[in-house]
């Protein structure tokens, strides 16, 4: 008979404690939180800029290219601001790119006709945003269609109408008044006045913070935000000044940030996305908020249209292509969750800047459009995966 002494004396391997099991996911979750914070995004943007600066022999950070990059980013960021409000409520809008194509076409046709004043054109762009928002919001909030399905239908519908109106041709003849929205610059005393007002506005939220730690955090965020605007203004000042699309987008961002953080409406937006059943039980008018969010993204896309047309001076048939994906990527990269209930304006602006920096840098390297789309798709998938990771505590895989 074999002796059991060896088996008896062999020390048993202790099972990992619950604390040890949770340690790794908690560390991963902490890393994800830092990466999706404003500081993490600033580091990511800085690394991308440094890399492209070396790869392009400094062309990427030249005054001319930084100005061009800011103008490109402003349009994506404007739409992403509206997407934030929609996503924060657990919904999505896939129709914004096609709607911009339709709005661009209508604006260009009005301008080419020379029958209406520029103010009518501006009103038409904003008014179309309201109508499209009501259209999408009605299907989602009133008829109960999933926003993915309703806006996917809008994606095909609006693109089809745009192609029918334009005949697939580029429409030119944009007036200088409309080009102001995308081609003008702030410089001299006007620019310094704008920066001064921005500095004052960035400090206003500190008045309502009683907690010293939260006040310190808010002060750091305000300083980072103002420093970023000042740095961008300084880098473009030696060229032509601060691009008008950037100024318009920053104003819209400041207003939306204040609404989301200091009003009942803003708290309700996050409440609807965080727990819709609880929000309904609390008496929050969910239908009203969903309608408002789709109208808001429509209006902001209309403003983005004016900047887009003003920058190009024409209306190509492929306007707005993949805009919805870039806006969604900016929102998710900026720290918002596709599950709803989270997201900040500063994060969305940095997310848009990161996405556009990648696109701009790859273009300077003469990377074909097909490969640029591949990179954008991978970035979007990784951003969504990071969002999923944060929801399940940093666990990399799902058990079957």
Secondary structure, 3 states (H helix, E strand, C coil): CCCCHHHHHCCCCCCCCHHHHHHHHHHHHHHHHHHCCHHHHHHHHHHHHHHHHHHCCCCCCCHHHHHHHHHHHHHHHHHHHHHHHHHHCCCCCCCHHHHHHHHHHHHHHHHHHCCCCHHHHHHHHHHHHHHHHHHHHHHHHHCCCCHHHHHHHHHHHHHHHHHHHHCCCCEECCCHHHHHHHHCEECHHHHHHHHHHHHHHHHHHHHHCCCHHHHHHHHHHHHHHHHHHHHHHHHHHCCCCEEHHHHHHHHHHHHHHHHHHHCHHHHHHHHHHHCHHHHHHCCCCHHHHHHHHHHHHHHHHHHHHHHHHHHHCEECCCCCCCHHHHHHHHHHHCCCCCCCCCCCHHHHHHHHHHHHHHHHHHHHCCCCHHHHHHHHHHHHHHHHHHHHHHHCCCCCCCCC
